Amino acid sequence: MNKLALYCRIGFEKETAAEITEKAAEKGVFGFARVNNDSGYVIFECYQEGEADRLAREIPFNQLIFARQMIVISDLLENLPPTDRITPIIEEYNRLGSLVNLHRTTELFVETADTNEAKELSVFCRKFTVPLRQALKKQGYLAFKEVKKSGLTLHIFFVKPNCCYVGYSYNNNHSPNFMGILRLKFPPQAPSRSTLKLHEAILTFLSPEEERKRMNESMYGVDLGACPGGWTYQLVKRGLFVYAVDHGKMAASLHDTGRIDHCPEDGFKFQPPKRSKIDWLVCDMVEQPIRIAALIAKWLVNEWCRETIFNLKLPMKKRYAEVQNCLQLITNELDKAGFKYHIQAKHLYHDREEITVHISVKK
């Protein structure tokens, strides 16, 4: 077992490859990434057997920005007979079982890449899941009853109807979502679809318990570049009082809540009221990412807020390098000011040419 498959958004294969290559090297593991543009996934092949499994355990999945999912895979199974695709898959799992205890498995995902070309294939995957799950259970798989976090998930990753990768992921270090995608319904009361980005970010970066504790009626937030209020809606929905900063108009439904103060100002010049204790800063302004990074650093260093979620709109080229530069600017400023901090960044499903970052700080 010396290969990893990493799912990603189409068009971001190079960034995913650069990131996993760098993270693997930090662990002393070396290999090469196989990249097909607009395929929606990357295969990272390690030079030594067993190292892919080690990476799947030791690289914190929540520190990977561009990967939606990370699974250990065997070699591609090709030319699967249309009349019996199940037998070769089970035989492959039986072979892998001599290397990893796959009887600790709790779930099965039959997946494909998130591309337009793969939509028909996804229909097949759904239909194929039921008979494959039944066959695997007969072999003793998918029966692990202990704490789900301590088990493994089986993944079948189809690239063609007769070709698939057979693999697994660690439940305590993967995305629990099918295809690594957190799908959300658009709330009809929200002023814009951008609301889904902040909703997904909150669900990704905070546990339900953390959300209840750190987003409630006793707290205040600031939304820079708020118009028409998609991100403000998510804060108000959780009970926060929000200073919505934008020269544009906010949705009337948000004014009706009595939970916002519309500040028609420039988001780069706005400062919070001196007597207000701001818990959250959110920002989805369309601006150069390095300017947003500097703005966020200023808010954190000046202790104008304690936590922030913001987007970095990425350039067309050298996107991973731009992300690194922006995050380095922020960490440098926080280090100089003597802050302790926690940073997470993710290319979310509802993001496009951008990533979303969450930072919490303590003096």
C-alpha positions as a printed Julia matrix, in Angstrom:
363×3 Matrix{Float64}:
   0.0     0.0     0.0
   1.93    3.01   -1.21
  -0.7     5.28   -2.78
  -3.07    7.98   -1.57
  -6.07    9.32   -3.46
  -7.08   12.88   -2.65
 -10.35   14.31   -3.94
 -10.51   18.0    -4.79
 -12.45   20.59   -6.75
 -11.82   20.38  -10.5
  -9.12   22.8   -11.57
  -7.3    22.55   -8.22
  -5.38   19.33   -8.86
  -2.0    21.08   -9.0
  -2.58   22.82   -5.69
  -3.64   19.54   -4.09
  -0.56   17.81   -5.47
   1.78   20.55   -4.25
   0.25   20.48   -0.79
   0.36   16.7    -0.26
   3.93   16.56   -1.6
   4.98   19.23    0.9
   3.12   17.66    3.84
   4.56   14.23    3.07
   8.1    15.61    2.88
   7.62   17.17    6.32
   7.02   13.61    7.58
  10.11   12.33    5.8
   8.0    10.56    3.16
   8.81   11.12   -0.5
   6.97   10.26   -3.68
   5.32   11.85   -6.69
   1.84   13.07   -7.55
  -0.02   11.95  -10.65
  -2.09   14.89  -11.88
  -4.71   14.95  -14.62
  -6.09   18.43  -15.11
  -9.79   18.84  -14.29
 -10.07   15.25  -13.08
 -11.16   16.19   -9.56
  -8.56   14.02   -7.82
  -4.83   13.42   -7.37
  -2.95   10.15   -6.84
   0.14   10.49   -4.63
   2.48    7.5    -4.91
   5.06    6.97   -2.16
   8.39    5.35   -2.91
   8.15    2.92    0.0
   5.45    0.38    0.86
   3.34    1.23    3.89
   4.09    4.94    3.77
   0.69    5.89    2.34
  -0.98    4.32    5.37
   1.37    6.25    7.62
   0.5     9.53    5.89
  -3.22    8.79    6.19
  -2.73    8.45    9.94
  -0.17   11.18   10.62
  -1.03   14.11    8.33
  -3.9    15.9    10.1
  -6.66   15.96    7.53
  -8.0    19.25    8.89
  -4.68   20.85    7.99
  -5.04   19.99    4.3
  -6.5    22.99    2.5
  -7.36   21.68   -0.94
  -8.13   18.0    -0.32
 -11.77   17.06    0.24
 -10.91   13.5     1.17
  -7.75   11.42    1.78
  -7.8     7.64    1.33
  -5.23    4.86    1.09
  -5.66    2.9    -2.15
  -4.29   -0.15   -3.93
  -3.44   -0.29   -7.62
  -6.22    0.48  -10.07
  -8.54   -2.46  -10.72
  -9.15   -2.46  -14.46
 -11.43   -4.33  -16.84
 -13.91   -5.34  -14.14
 -16.46   -7.75  -15.67
 -19.88   -6.06  -15.98
 -21.56   -9.2   -14.68
 -19.48   -9.39  -11.48
 -17.6    -6.35  -10.27
 -18.03   -7.39   -6.64
 -15.76  -10.46   -6.54
 -12.55   -8.67   -7.65
 -13.23   -5.89   -5.12
 -13.7    -8.34   -2.24
 -10.6   -10.25   -3.3
  -8.64   -6.99   -3.2
  -9.93   -6.19    0.29
  -9.02   -9.7     1.44
  -5.5    -9.11    0.14
  -5.28   -5.74    1.87
  -6.57   -7.34    5.07
  -3.18   -8.99    5.51
  -1.67   -5.5     5.83
  -4.39   -3.58    7.71
  -7.16   -4.74   10.04
 -10.05   -3.97    7.72
 -12.52   -5.79    9.95
 -12.56   -2.58   12.02
 -14.57   -0.92    9.25
 -17.8     0.93    9.96
 -18.97    2.43    6.67
 -18.78    2.06    2.89
 -18.6     4.88    0.35
 -18.83    4.05   -3.37
 -17.7     7.29   -4.97
 -16.48    9.04   -8.08
 -14.94   12.41   -8.88
 -17.03   15.58   -8.62
 -17.04   16.41  -12.32
 -19.74   16.89  -14.95
 -18.42   13.87  -16.84
 -18.81   11.66  -13.78
 -22.47   12.47  -13.08
 -23.72    9.39  -14.93
 -21.13    7.32  -13.1
 -22.42    8.62   -9.76
 -25.83    7.1   -10.55
 -24.16    3.72  -11.04
 -22.25    4.17   -7.76
 -25.47    4.67   -5.81
 -27.04    1.54   -7.29
 -23.89   -0.52   -6.8
 -23.54    0.41   -3.12
 -26.33   -1.82   -1.78
 -25.24   -5.18   -3.26
 -21.59   -4.43   -2.5
 -22.38   -3.56    1.12
 -24.3    -6.83    1.53
 -21.43   -8.83    0.04
 -18.86   -7.12    2.26
 -20.93   -7.79    5.38
 -21.02  -11.49    4.5
 -17.22  -11.39    4.48
 -17.17   -9.86    7.98
 -16.56   -6.25    6.97
 -18.58   -3.19    8.1
 -19.45   -4.8    11.43
 -17.2    -2.85   13.81
 -19.39   -1.9    16.78
 -16.95    0.05   18.93
 -16.57    3.85   18.92
 -17.02    4.88   15.3
 -14.13    7.33   15.44
 -11.68    4.49   16.12
 -12.6     2.5    13.02
 -12.06    2.76    9.28
 -14.25    3.55    6.28
 -14.06    1.54    3.06
 -13.92    3.54   -0.18
 -14.47    2.35   -3.73
 -13.41    5.13   -6.09
 -14.66    4.56   -9.63
 -12.93    6.41  -12.46
 -14.81    4.41  -15.12
 -17.65    1.87  -14.89
 -15.1    -0.95  -15.2
 -12.17    0.69  -13.34
 -11.89    1.56   -9.67
  -9.49    2.09   -6.8
 -10.11    0.05   -3.66
  -9.12    1.71   -0.42
  -9.9     2.94    3.06
  -9.63    5.97    5.33
  -9.24    6.45    9.07
 -12.43    7.69   10.72
 -10.49    9.95   13.08
  -8.62   11.61   10.21
 -10.89   12.02    7.19
 -13.99   13.78    5.95
 -17.08   11.95    7.23
 -19.04   13.15    4.2
 -19.73   11.2     1.01
 -17.17   12.31   -1.62
 -15.84   14.67    1.02
 -18.69   17.08    0.26
 -20.9    18.76    2.86
 -24.07   19.48    0.91
 -26.42   22.13    2.3
 -29.85   23.41    1.35
 -30.17   27.1     0.6
 -32.39   28.76    3.24
 -35.07   30.77    1.39
 -34.9    33.53    4.02
 -31.22   34.23    3.28
 -30.46   37.29    1.12
 -27.84   35.55   -1.09
 -26.33   32.16   -1.86
 -23.05   33.27   -0.31
 -24.69   32.36    3.0
 -23.87   28.71    2.25
 -20.14   29.45    2.42
 -20.29   30.71    5.98
 -22.73   27.97    7.0
 -20.36   25.3     5.67
 -17.39   27.01    7.3
 -19.06   27.0    10.72
 -19.98   23.32   10.4
 -16.45   22.5     9.2
 -14.4    24.47   11.72
 -16.58   24.18   14.84
 -18.13   21.17   16.52
 -21.83   21.51   17.5
 -20.75   22.02   21.11
 -18.21   24.7    20.15
 -20.79   26.46   17.99
 -23.3    26.63   20.84
 -20.66   27.92   23.23
 -18.99   30.44   20.92
 -21.94   31.69   18.83
 -24.95   32.76   20.88
 -27.24   35.63   21.93
 -24.67   37.2    24.26
 -22.16   37.82   21.48
 -21.37   40.52   18.93
 -20.12   40.19   15.38
 -18.86   42.37   12.55
 -19.44   41.55    8.88
 -17.1    43.47    6.57
 -18.49   43.84    3.05
 -21.84   42.6     4.3
 -24.26   43.61    1.5
 -26.83   42.15    0.91
 -26.39   40.09    4.08
 -25.71   36.43    3.27
 -23.04   36.1     5.96
 -24.8    38.42    8.39
 -27.82   36.11    8.14
 -25.8    33.17    9.52
 -24.64   35.19   12.53
 -28.08   36.65   13.27
 -29.58   33.17   12.93
 -27.31   32.08   15.79
 -28.39   35.02   17.94
 -25.46   37.43   17.5
 -25.89   41.18   17.21
 -24.04   42.22   14.03
 -22.44   45.42   12.79
 -23.01   45.04    9.04
 -20.38   47.15    7.26
 -21.04   48.02    3.62
 -22.04   51.03    1.53
 -24.69   48.87   -0.14
 -28.14   48.13    1.21
 -28.85   45.24    3.56
 -31.88   42.98    3.13
 -34.97   44.37    4.88
 -35.56   41.0     6.56
 -32.3    41.44    8.49
 -33.28   44.92    9.68
 -36.58   43.46   10.86
 -34.75   41.14   13.27
 -33.48   44.09   15.31
 -30.14   42.26   15.49
 -28.09   44.37   13.07
 -26.63   47.86   12.93
 -25.97   48.85    9.32
 -22.72   50.83    9.05
 -22.38   52.35    5.54
 -18.59   52.52    5.62
 -15.5    51.17    3.87
 -14.65   47.75    5.28
 -10.93   48.58    5.26
 -11.44   51.74    7.32
 -14.14   50.62    9.74
 -13.24   50.2    13.4
 -15.55   48.65   15.99
 -17.27   50.93   18.54
 -14.89   51.46   21.44
 -17.23   50.08   24.08
 -18.26   47.05   22.03
 -16.65   43.69   22.67
 -16.54   41.98   19.29
 -16.48   38.2    19.43
 -16.57   37.42   15.7
 -15.3    39.11   12.55
 -16.45   37.68    9.21
 -15.38   38.96    5.82
 -16.22   37.96    2.24
 -14.97   41.04    0.4
 -13.75   40.71   -3.19
 -10.23   42.05   -2.86
  -6.6    41.02   -3.3
  -5.94   38.19   -0.83
  -2.83   39.81    0.65
  -4.87   42.96    1.5
  -7.5    40.84    3.24
  -4.77   38.99    5.15
  -3.29   42.29    6.34
  -6.74   43.54    7.36
  -7.48   40.4     9.36
  -4.08   40.57   11.05
  -4.79   44.17   12.09
  -8.11   43.21   13.68
  -6.57   40.31   15.59
  -3.44   42.13   16.76
  -5.47   45.16   17.89
  -7.75   42.75   19.79
 -10.8    44.08   17.97
 -12.13   40.5    17.76
 -11.41   37.08   19.2
 -12.33   34.86   16.26
 -12.69   35.33   12.55
 -13.85   33.5     9.44
 -12.9    35.06    6.12
 -12.35   34.25    2.46
  -9.2    34.71    0.4
 -10.0    35.19   -3.3
  -7.21   33.4    -5.16
  -5.4    34.42   -8.36
  -5.46   32.18  -11.41
  -1.8    31.19  -11.03
   0.39   30.22   -8.07
  -2.65   29.84   -5.85
  -1.01   27.61   -3.25
   1.93   30.0    -2.98
  -0.49   32.91   -2.51
  -2.28   31.07    0.28
   1.03   30.38    2.01
   2.07   34.04    1.73
  -1.23   35.25    3.21
  -1.23   32.83    6.12
   2.45   33.56    6.79
   1.73   37.29    6.97
  -0.96   36.7     9.58
   1.08   34.27   11.69
   4.09   36.6    11.61
   1.99   39.45   12.97
   0.42   37.27   15.66
   3.81   35.88   16.69
   5.29   39.39   17.0
   2.34   40.48   19.15
   2.68   37.46   21.43
  -0.61   35.74   20.63
  -1.49   32.09   20.86
  -3.66   31.13   17.92
  -5.36   28.31   16.07
  -5.67   28.46   12.28
  -7.64   26.27    9.9
  -8.03   26.83    6.17
 -10.14   24.86    3.72
 -11.25   24.99    0.12
 -14.9    24.33    0.9
 -17.45   22.81   -1.44
 -19.34   26.12   -1.68
 -16.13   28.05   -2.35
 -15.03   28.63   -5.91
 -11.79   30.48   -6.69
 -11.22   31.09   -2.99
 -10.49   29.41    0.3
 -12.05   29.97    3.73
  -9.97   30.54    6.85
 -10.85   30.34   10.55
  -8.61   31.85   13.25
  -9.1    32.04   16.99
  -6.63   33.9    19.21
  -5.63   34.3    22.86
  -3.25   36.9    24.21
